[in-house]
Amino acid sequence: MKLIIGNKNYSSWSLRGWLACKQSGLHFDEITVPLYGDEWDSQRASNDLAPSHGKVPILWDGDAVVWDSMAIVEYLADKVGRDRFWPKADDARAMARSMVAEMHSSFFALRRACPMNVRMRVEGVTLGDDVRADIVRVLTLWAEARARFGGGGPFLFGTFSAADVFYAPIVSRFLTYGIGVPGFAQAYMQAVWEHEWMQQWIHAAQTEEWVIEQFEAPVK
């Protein structure tokens, strides 16, 4: 398999696709396409990216091509067994799937105001009411998952799962923009940030040579 991703410092959806591949336990090669670089337009039209209309991440597995991070999770779960990605119990699995779907389709205000930037730390950010509402919703979901199903470990459903794959970029955003969170959320964020795979991603992001200026300016 090969996974095509964008810059590790900025590309939240690439992080999700990459973590999904790591969670699968299958070998894969990664190819980085620098976002918005001089050759971005030509690379978007390349054979590797064309099936996804030039978006990342995109997974190639022989003749099979899978774009969209949620589709990548489901494709890999079909290959290696769904229990590797989803809780076994019906009630926990139902909540995990719902949380992933909500992350996939919501929180637009938070995404716009606080783009992912692994390397950056910003102090004194002023956030609008819509962004604060997204933050409260995320924390509410985390609190319920941890309270109901988190007894088996430090992650949302105990052990690392698709839910953590999808909320890992939110952890990065909260850290970048100094979002204050309650103690249970701090503990969860620390577990995600210190996870072996996240540390690999963070180290690679910190050593990348690419800088996208539009994502470097502090949020007003």
C-alpha positions in Angstrom: 0.0 0.0 0.0 1.0 3.6 -0.4 -0.5 6.6 1.3 -0.3 10.1 -0.2 -0.4 12.9 2.3 0.2 16.6 2.6 2.5 18.5 4.9 2.6 16.9 8.3 2.7 20.3 10.1 -0.6 21.5 8.5 -2.7 18.6 7.1 -5.1 17.4 9.7 -6.9 15.0 7.3 -3.5 13.5 6.3 -2.8 12.9 10.0 -6.1 10.9 10.2 -5.3 8.8 7.2 -1.8 8.1 8.4 -2.9 7.1 11.9 -5.5 4.8 10.3 -2.8 3.1 8.3 -0.7 2.7 11.5 -3.7 1.4 13.4 -4.2 -1.3 10.7 -0.8 -2.8 11.4 -0.2 -3.2 7.6 2.9 -2.0 5.9 2.5 1.1 3.8 4.8 3.6 2.0 4.0 7.3 2.4 4.4 9.9 -0.2 4.3 13.6 0.8 2.8 16.2 -1.6 3.7 19.7 -0.2 0.4 21.7 -0.1 0.3 25.0 -2.1 3.9 24.6 -3.2 5.2 25.6 -6.7 4.3 22.2 -8.1 1.1 21.7 -6.2 -1.2 22.2 -9.2 0.7 19.9 -11.4 0.9 17.3 -8.7 -2.8 17.5 -8.1 -3.3 16.4 -11.7 -0.9 13.5 -11.4 -2.1 9.9 -11.8 -1.7 9.2 -8.1 -3.9 12.1 -7.0 -6.4 12.4 -9.9 -8.9 9.9 -8.6 -9.5 12.1 -5.5 -9.7 15.3 -7.4 -6.3 16.3 -6.1 -7.2 15.9 -2.4 -5.2 14.2 0.4 -5.0 11.7 1.9 -5.4 9.0 -0.7 -4.6 5.3 -0.2 -3.5 3.0 -3.0 -3.7 -0.7 -2.4 -2.8 -2.4 -5.6 -5.6 -1.4 -8.1 -7.8 -0.2 -5.2 -7.9 3.5 -4.5 -9.4 5.0 -1.4 -9.8 8.7 -0.8 -11.3 10.5 2.2 -10.1 9.6 5.7 -13.3 8.0 6.8 -13.3 5.8 3.8 -9.7 4.8 4.5 -10.6 3.8 8.0 -13.5 1.7 6.8 -11.5 0.1 4.0 -8.7 -0.9 6.4 -11.1 -2.1 9.0 -12.6 -4.5 6.3 -9.0 -5.8 5.6 -7.8 -6.4 9.2 -11.0 -6.7 11.2 -13.3 -4.1 12.6 -12.4 -4.7 16.2 -9.0 -3.1 15.5 -10.7 0.2 14.8 -14.1 0.1 16.7 -15.2 -0.9 20.2 -16.7 -4.4 20.4 -19.8 -3.5 22.5 -22.8 -2.2 20.5 -23.4 0.9 22.7 -19.7 1.9 22.6 -19.4 1.2 18.9 -22.5 3.2 18.2 -21.1 6.2 20.1 -17.7 5.9 18.5 -19.1 5.8 15.0 -21.3 8.8 15.7 -18.4 10.8 17.2 -16.3 10.1 14.1 -19.1 11.0 11.7 -19.7 14.3 13.6 -16.0 15.1 13.5 -16.0 14.4 9.8 -18.9 16.7 9.0 -18.9 19.4 11.7 -16.8 21.9 13.7 -16.3 24.2 10.8 -15.9 27.3 12.9 -13.1 25.7 15.0 -11.4 24.4 11.8 -11.4 27.8 10.2 -10.3 29.8 13.2 -7.7 27.4 14.4 -6.0 25.6 11.4 -3.7 22.8 12.4 -0.1 23.9 12.9 1.9 21.3 14.9 5.0 23.6 15.3 3.2 26.8 16.4 2.2 27.9 19.9 -0.1 31.0 20.2 -1.0 32.9 23.3 -4.0 35.1 24.0 -6.2 34.0 21.2 -9.6 35.6 21.1 -12.3 33.1 19.9 -15.7 33.8 18.6 -18.9 32.4 20.1 -19.2 29.9 17.3 -15.7 28.5 17.9 -16.3 28.3 21.6 -19.5 26.4 20.9 -17.5 23.9 18.9 -15.0 23.5 21.7 -17.7 22.9 24.2 -19.3 20.3 22.0 -16.0 18.5 21.5 -15.3 18.5 25.3 -18.8 17.2 25.9 -18.3 14.3 23.6 -14.9 13.5 25.1 -16.4 13.6 28.6 -19.2 11.2 27.8 -17.0 8.7 26.0 -14.4 8.7 28.8 -17.1 8.4 31.5 -19.0 5.7 29.8 -16.4 3.7 28.0 -12.9 4.8 28.9 -12.3 2.5 31.8 -9.9 0.3 29.9 -7.2 2.9 29.1 -6.5 6.6 28.6 -8.2 7.0 25.3 -11.8 7.9 24.4 -12.9 4.3 24.5 -10.1 2.9 26.6 -7.8 1.6 23.9 -6.7 3.6 20.9 -9.5 3.5 18.2 -10.9 5.3 15.2 -12.3 7.9 17.5 -8.9 8.9 18.6 -7.6 8.8 15.0 -10.3 11.4 14.2 -9.9 13.6 17.2 -6.1 13.7 17.2 -5.9 16.8 15.1 -8.3 18.5 17.6 -5.8 17.7 20.3 -3.1 19.4 18.2 -5.3 22.5 17.7 -6.1 22.8 21.4 -2.4 22.7 22.2 -1.4 25.1 19.4 -3.9 27.8 20.4 -3.7 27.3 24.2 -7.4 26.2 24.6 -8.1 25.8 28.2 -9.7 22.4 29.0 -10.7 20.5 32.2 -8.4 18.0 33.9 -9.9 14.9 32.3 -9.4 16.4 28.8 -5.8 17.4 29.7 -5.1 13.8 30.6 -6.6 12.5 27.4 -4.8 15.1 25.3 -1.5 14.1 27.0 -2.2 10.4 26.2 -2.8 11.2 22.5 0.2 13.6 22.2 2.6 11.1 23.8 1.4 8.2 21.7 4.3 6.6 19.8 2.7 7.3 16.4 1.8 10.9 17.3 5.4 11.4 18.4 6.6 10.1 15.0 4.3 12.5 13.2 5.2 15.5 15.5 8.9 14.9 15.0 8.5 14.7 11.2 6.4 17.9 11.3 9.0 19.8 13.3 11.7 18.9 10.8 9.8 19.7 7.6 11.3 22.4 5.4 8.0 23.7 4.1 6.3 26.8 5.4 2.8 27.9 4.4 2.6 31.6 5.4 -1.2 31.7 5.4 -1.3 29.2 8.3 1.5 30.8 10.2 -0.2 34.1 11.1 -1.7 34.1 14.6 -5.4 34.0 14.7 -7.0 37.4 15.4 
